[in-house]
Each structure stands twice: as C-alpha cells, then as structure tokens.
Amino acid sequence: MLIFTYIFVFDIVVCYNILMKKINNTENEKENAVVISICTKKEDSLERKIDEINRLCFSCDLNVSKNFYQIVKDFNKSTVIGKGKVDEIKKYIEECEEIIDVVIVDYPLTGSQAKNLSNIFNVKVVDRVGVIIDIFARGAKSKEAKLQVKLAQDQYILPRLSQMQGSSGRFGSAGVGMRGPGETKLELNRRILENEMESLRKQIAKIKQQRQETRKERIKSSLPLIALVGYTNAGKSSLLNCLVKENIYADDKYFATLDTTSRKLYLGDGNYAILTDTVGFISDLPHELVDAFASTLEEVLQADLLLHVVDVSLGKEDNNIKEYQANIKVTNKLLDSLGATNNRIIVYNKCDILGKPILIEENEVLVSTKTKKGIDRLLSLIKYKLGK
C-alpha cells in the first residue's frame, strides 16, 4: 500500500512539473508578428525604416515572421494602406504555417484604423507608437519612470478605447501593447483613465519639484552639469560606465535604460562635474512620450555641456547619407527643438568596429567604450569645453 502511495505521489509531482514547464514555455514564447512599413515622404528611406522597426520588434521580444511595405501617396482613410496590400497581408496571415499573434504597423494609427485592420486580419494590431510605449513599459524601473510611462500609456489608450473594447477580444489582455509598468492591470475605462492621468501628472509634478530642489543644491556647489544624449542604443550608458568606472545596466536593445542616472565625474586637478544619462531619442518619437518625459528632458536643458553619443559603426548608406549621420540629424533636430545648449561634443562610439576611417572635426572624438580607446582624449575635450 505504501509503495502504491509513493508511486501515486510521484506521478502527481511529475505531471505537475510537466504542466508547469508547458505553462512557463507558453509565457516565455515570443509572439509572432507581421510588420508593415509605410513610407509617406520622399526623403523616407525604406531600408532604414524596415531596419528600425525590426529592431523595435526585437526589443519587444517579437518574432518577425514577415515584412511588408508600401509607399503611400493617397491615404486610405479607413486602413492607411491600399486594399490590394491589405488582401495580400490577410492571405499571408491565413495561410502562414505559424500562428500570427500581432500585426505591427510602422505608422501612427487612429483608433478606428487599428480596429478596421484588426477586424480584417482577425488579429491584434499595434502601431509604432504602441510598440515604443511597450518597450518603455518594459524598461521602466524607478518610480518616476513608471509614472511617466503609465501617463504616456494612458494618453495613448484614451483615444483608442473603442478599438480596445470592441474588437471581440482580438486585442487581448497580454503581450505587446498591453504591458503596464509594474505589471499593473490596464483599466479600459475613460473616467478611470482621466482620473488616473490627473493623479499621475500631480505625482510627476511633485517629483519634478524635488528634482528642482536637488538642482538648486547642485548649482550652489558650482559643479557643471554634463548630459549624455543621443539616438537610442548608441552606447550612452556604456560611456557613463566607462567615464565614472561604474557598472550601470546597459544592453544592446532600443531604450534599454530609461531612468535618469547622475554620477560625479572626476576631471583631474581637483575638479568635478555631474554626468547625467538621459533617455535615448528615435525618429518620430511619440508625442505622448515627449510630454510624459518632459521633466526628465529638463536635464538636457539645464546642462552646461552635451555629449552627443553616436554609434559610428552604423555605416550603411542610403541616398549618400550614412545611417549614423541620419541619427545625428534626428538627435540635433530634437535638441534644437528643446532649446538645448550648442556647447556639444560629438562622441563617435564603437570606433573599434569602424570599417573605414572617418574625418572628425574639432568638437568631435572617436572612442570605444569596449577598448577604452579615445577616453583620455574625450576627458581632455570635456575640460576644455568647460573651461577647466
């Protein structure tokens, strides 16, 4: 009898372990995505757009099953893309061997457009803005970052409530587009969202006030402020680690770090500065995120010097413009629109994997955070720019 009891208990344990393994595999399984890239301007680079949206999908842990694209001249108000392209994508989704969980549209959709496409494809549809906010939701660690992302998420959801509530469950309750900071449940209710947004704004304003007090103390200490800026995944956090000899989290993904991090930087001869890492930029940065992270971006406005970090290894060329040069243009446009200082140093990072040598100007420096090449030269340039 005792032997049979042991066998019975053993069987239960084995079955339980198998079941939990299946559940864990399901939870960790990546969603399969179809991606639609849309070009609307003459200067749009299709190859760059496809590369960038695929990197965004990678940062969301999506498995891209297939890329579609369309150059749009005359918008279809109900679906953005034309009927022929819609039919082509629908056919692929229906005939695909693997189950397609989500369609990613590299364009800001209205709630009705997302709903129409979701009804046609019979799967969840998330636009570029939703993908970026999802990445931010994953990366938010500090209380402030979580509040800011939640505000951006609510601002994004509010005009799309009817699409999320009335799509017969196609939007789902999990996966890309439905993650919340701190794994909080998303409330699809207009009044709840509006009240929550008001509360979030007050909490962010309170933290902003606390930061201003900290900034006043910093000004009293007469320490200059240096802000790290640049396109996402250029290596800002890695450069901060290199300069202050710390080990702050950095990863080869878009928007891997969102939290503003400040550290003392020793400049030599008894001189110090405050070095602050800021959120990365990207082309067509959603206004919801610009609004929500306005208080964080103030660090850029208060800076005495900007270190504009550039991934110089991105040498792929399109229309005689290299990818890293296009990234510089996007970042400079955002910095100028914010009214940031022109006291800037362009830090060309990842020079250790640079294919061909490039010419650099007086306020530029080649570095490698991996090999530490050029770091001494950068420090000398920082001291010169700060008059130290």
WOPE-V642060 format. One record per residue. N is the residue number from 1. RES is the residue in three letters. SS is DSSP state (h for helix, s for strand, l for the rest). PHI is phi as a letter, one per 30 degrees, with the letter a starting at -180 (NA if undefined). Layout:
n = (N:N)
res = (RES:RES)
ss = (SS:SS)
phi = (PHI:PHI)
//
This chain:
n = (1:2:3:4:5:6:7:8:9:10:11:12:13:14:15:16:17:18:19:20:21:22:23:24:25:26:27:28:29:30:31:32:33:34:35:36:37:38:39:40:41:42:43:44:45:46:47:48:49:50:51:52:53:54:55:56:57:58:59:60:61:62:63:64:65:66:67:68:69:70:71:72:73:74:75:76:77:78:79:80:81:82:83:84:85:86:87:88:89:90:91:92:93:94:95:96:97:98:99:100:101:102:103:104:105:106:107:108:109:110:111:112:113:114:115:116:117:118:119:120:121:122:123:124:125:126:127:128:129:130:131:132:133:134:135:136:137:138:139:140:141:142:143:144:145:146:147:148:149:150:151:152:153:154:155:156:157:158:159:160:161:162:163:164:165:166:167:168:169:170:171:172:173:174:175:176:177:178:179:180:181:182:183:184:185:186:187:188:189:190:191:192:193:194:195:196:197:198:199:200:201:202:203:204:205:206:207:208:209:210:211:212:213:214:215:216:217:218:219:220:221:222:223:224:225:226:227:228:229:230:231:232:233:234:235:236:237:238:239:240:241:242:243:244:245:246:247:248:249:250:251:252:253:254:255:256:257:258:259:260:261:262:263:264:265:266:267:268:269:270:271:272:273:274:275:276:277:278:279:280:281:282:283:284:285:286:287:288:289:290:291:292:293:294:295:296:297:298:299:300:301:302:303:304:305:306:307:308:309:310:311:312:313:314:315:316:317:318:319:320:321:322:323:324:325:326:327:328:329:330:331:332:333:334:335:336:337:338:339:340:341:342:343:344:345:346:347:348:349:350:351:352:353:354:355:356:357:358:359:360:361:362:363:364:365:366:367:368:369:370:371:372:373:374:375:376:377:378:379:380:381:382:383:384:385:386:387:388)
res = (MET:LEU:ILE:PHE:THR:TYR:ILE:PHE:VAL:PHE:ASP:ILE:VAL:VAL:CYS:TYR:ASN:ILE:LEU:MET:LYS:LYS:ILE:ASN:ASN:THR:GLU:ASN:GLU:LYS:GLU:ASN:ALA:VAL:VAL:ILE:SER:ILE:CYS:THR:LYS:LYS:GLU:ASP:SER:LEU:GLU:ARG:LYS:ILE:ASP:GLU:ILE:ASN:ARG:LEU:CYS:PHE:SER:CYS:ASP:LEU:ASN:VAL:SER:LYS:ASN:PHE:TYR:GLN:ILE:VAL:LYS:ASP:PHE:ASN:LYS:SER:THR:VAL:ILE:GLY:LYS:GLY:LYS:VAL:ASP:GLU:ILE:LYS:LYS:TYR:ILE:GLU:GLU:CYS:GLU:GLU:ILE:ILE:ASP:VAL:VAL:ILE:VAL:ASP:TYR:PRO:LEU:THR:GLY:SER:GLN:ALA:LYS:ASN:LEU:SER:ASN:ILE:PHE:ASN:VAL:LYS:VAL:VAL:ASP:ARG:VAL:GLY:VAL:ILE:ILE:ASP:ILE:PHE:ALA:ARG:GLY:ALA:LYS:SER:LYS:GLU:ALA:LYS:LEU:GLN:VAL:LYS:LEU:ALA:GLN:ASP:GLN:TYR:ILE:LEU:PRO:ARG:LEU:SER:GLN:MET:GLN:GLY:SER:SER:GLY:ARG:PHE:GLY:SER:ALA:GLY:VAL:GLY:MET:ARG:GLY:PRO:GLY:GLU:THR:LYS:LEU:GLU:LEU:ASN:ARG:ARG:ILE:LEU:GLU:ASN:GLU:MET:GLU:SER:LEU:ARG:LYS:GLN:ILE:ALA:LYS:ILE:LYS:GLN:GLN:ARG:GLN:GLU:THR:ARG:LYS:GLU:ARG:ILE:LYS:SER:SER:LEU:PRO:LEU:ILE:ALA:LEU:VAL:GLY:TYR:THR:ASN:ALA:GLY:LYS:SER:SER:LEU:LEU:ASN:CYS:LEU:VAL:LYS:GLU:ASN:ILE:TYR:ALA:ASP:ASP:LYS:TYR:PHE:ALA:THR:LEU:ASP:THR:THR:SER:ARG:LYS:LEU:TYR:LEU:GLY:ASP:GLY:ASN:TYR:ALA:ILE:LEU:THR:ASP:THR:VAL:GLY:PHE:ILE:SER:ASP:LEU:PRO:HIS:GLU:LEU:VAL:ASP:ALA:PHE:ALA:SER:THR:LEU:GLU:GLU:VAL:LEU:GLN:ALA:ASP:LEU:LEU:LEU:HIS:VAL:VAL:ASP:VAL:SER:LEU:GLY:LYS:GLU:ASP:ASN:ASN:ILE:LYS:GLU:TYR:GLN:ALA:ASN:ILE:LYS:VAL:THR:ASN:LYS:LEU:LEU:ASP:SER:LEU:GLY:ALA:THR:ASN:ASN:ARG:ILE:ILE:VAL:TYR:ASN:LYS:CYS:ASP:ILE:LEU:GLY:LYS:PRO:ILE:LEU:ILE:GLU:GLU:ASN:GLU:VAL:LEU:VAL:SER:THR:LYS:THR:LYS:LYS:GLY:ILE:ASP:ARG:LEU:LEU:SER:LEU:ILE:LYS:TYR:LYS:LEU:GLY:LYS)
ss = (l:h:h:h:h:h:h:h:h:h:h:h:h:h:h:h:h:h:h:h:h:h:h:h:h:h:h:h:l:l:s:s:s:s:s:s:s:s:s:l:l:l:l:l:l:h:h:h:h:h:h:h:h:h:h:h:h:h:h:l:l:s:s:s:s:s:s:s:s:s:s:l:l:l:l:s:l:l:l:s:l:l:h:h:h:h:h:h:h:h:h:h:h:h:h:l:l:l:l:l:l:s:s:s:s:s:l:l:l:l:h:h:h:h:h:h:h:h:h:h:h:l:l:s:s:s:s:h:h:h:h:h:h:h:h:h:h:h:h:l:l:l:h:h:h:h:h:h:h:h:h:h:h:h:h:h:h:h:l:l:h:h:h:h:h:l:l:l:l:l:l:l:l:l:l:l:l:l:l:l:h:h:h:l:l:l:l:l:l:h:h:h:h:h:h:h:h:h:h:h:h:h:h:h:h:h:h:h:h:h:h:h:h:h:h:h:h:h:h:h:l:l:l:s:s:s:s:s:s:s:s:l:l:l:l:h:h:h:h:h:h:h:h:h:l:l:l:l:l:l:l:l:l:l:l:l:l:l:l:l:s:s:s:s:s:s:s:s:l:l:s:s:s:s:s:s:s:l:l:l:s:l:l:l:l:l:h:h:h:h:h:h:l:h:h:h:h:h:h:h:h:h:l:l:s:s:s:s:s:s:s:l:l:l:l:l:s:s:l:l:s:s:h:h:h:h:h:h:h:h:h:h:h:h:h:h:h:h:l:l:l:l:l:s:s:s:s:s:s:l:h:h:h:l:l:l:l:l:l:l:l:l:l:s:s:s:l:l:l:l:l:l:l:l:h:h:h:h:h:h:h:h:h:h:h:h:l:l)
phi = (NA:d:d:d:d:d:d:d:d:e:d:d:d:d:d:d:d:d:d:d:d:d:d:d:d:d:d:d:d:d:d:d:b:c:c:c:c:b:c:b:c:d:d:d:c:d:d:d:d:d:e:d:d:d:d:d:d:e:d:c:i:c:c:d:d:a:c:c:b:a:c:c:c:c:d:d:d:d:b:i:d:d:d:d:d:e:d:d:d:e:d:d:d:d:c:d:d:c:d:d:c:a:c:c:c:d:a:d:c:d:e:d:d:d:d:d:d:d:d:d:d:i:b:d:b:b:c:e:d:d:d:d:d:d:d:d:d:d:d:d:c:d:e:d:d:d:d:d:d:d:d:d:d:d:d:d:d:e:d:c:e:d:d:d:d:c:c:h:i:d:d:i:b:a:i:e:j:b:d:b:e:i:h:d:d:d:c:c:b:e:d:d:d:d:d:d:d:d:d:d:d:d:d:d:d:d:d:d:d:d:d:d:d:d:d:d:d:d:d:d:d:i:d:d:c:c:c:d:b:k:d:e:i:d:j:d:d:d:d:e:e:d:d:c:h:b:b:d:e:b:b:d:b:d:h:d:b:c:d:d:b:b:b:d:c:d:c:j:h:i:c:b:b:c:c:b:d:b:d:d:c:a:d:h:d:e:d:e:d:d:d:d:c:e:d:d:d:d:e:d:d:d:d:d:b:c:c:d:d:b:d:d:d:d:c:d:c:b:h:i:b:d:e:d:d:d:d:d:d:d:d:d:d:d:d:d:d:d:i:d:d:d:d:b:c:d:c:d:d:i:d:d:c:d:d:b:d:b:d:b:c:d:c:b:b:c:b:b:d:d:c:i:d:i:d:d:d:d:d:d:d:d:d:d:d:c:i:c)
//
